[in-house]
Amino acid sequence: MTESLQDIARRLVAPGKGILAADESSSTIKKRFDSINLASTADARRDYREMLFSADQAMRNHVSGVILFDETIRQQAKDGRALVELITATGSIPGIKVDTGAKALAFHPGETVTEGLDGLRERLVEYHKLGARFAKWRAVITIGETLPTPGALSANAHALARYAALCQENGIVPIVEPEVLMDNPNATHTIETCHKVTEATLRVVFDELDRARVDLSGIILKPNMVVPGKDSGQKASPSEVAERTVAVFHAAVPTSVPGIAFLSGGQSDELATEHLSLINAIGDLPWGITFSYGRALQAAALKAWGGKPENVAAGQQAFLHRCRMNGLAALGQWNAELEREVA
Ligand code: 13P
């Protein structure tokens, strides 16, 4: 029987579980591999991702879904099984990044619009056959002196909505990701500005989703948290980040949305975990709230692995630790002592 969009979405935000974003594009994964002096070949990318997806305990207990890049959804593990099979064998759901990247938006200096709508319906049909049951599209919103502009907000929200509708038409749950950046060059904005811009962005996105007739009960929202820009010099307490983030959701996210899964966006591993835990600890939230982290789930594992076959177990151990900590955070039960004890 085919699983409904609502069932898939609910499974993605099951208590204590969250999403592994392993959908780095070729240029992004090259940057990650550069940090461990590893050449980015198709085999190296396969070996790295195979290490993560075969970390059985981490995957089984803490990872509800994995976002893949086009290359990865077609790749085989060393034993000849599809990487997708490794994921489904642990009970986790394969997903796919379908946007083709953020490109300069004409007449909007410093702003982008995310591309990838042309031919998307046909690509979704193929991805569904390859096993994907959810997808991701990332829109990028930049804060600056006079940014974001209404033009960039509406272009990005419109694209997100058209993508989301096409996904649902094809039995795929759309992860709707409008990322308000915290780590763009010269990100001097305050947490107050991030609060305002994130709320305004979500309002425009939900207006467009409504106009596109997207069924909100079959999406996952992937937002940023409300944090100061990395060059602001401002230090917000973790509880302020949690309170402001939840306030934005109450103001702008309909309660029919089943789940919210955060990006980490350049936060340190531990801070991304602490913030998530404090957000969930606020309690009485109508949405399942969890992680959909890339860097904050993978950085330690990548470093421990270092591209060496003899370090696979060490890489998996580091990955398990971050998954466990974030699993606790998804329940609002993480604390700093647990972080040290288990490590
Ligand atoms: P980060 O957690 O590294 O921000 O990546 C999440 C993601 O999928 C961005 O699109």
Residues whose N, C-alpha, C, O or C-beta is under 5 A from the ligand:
A	BS01	13P	A21 R138 L263 S264 G265 G266 S292 Y293 G294 R295 A296
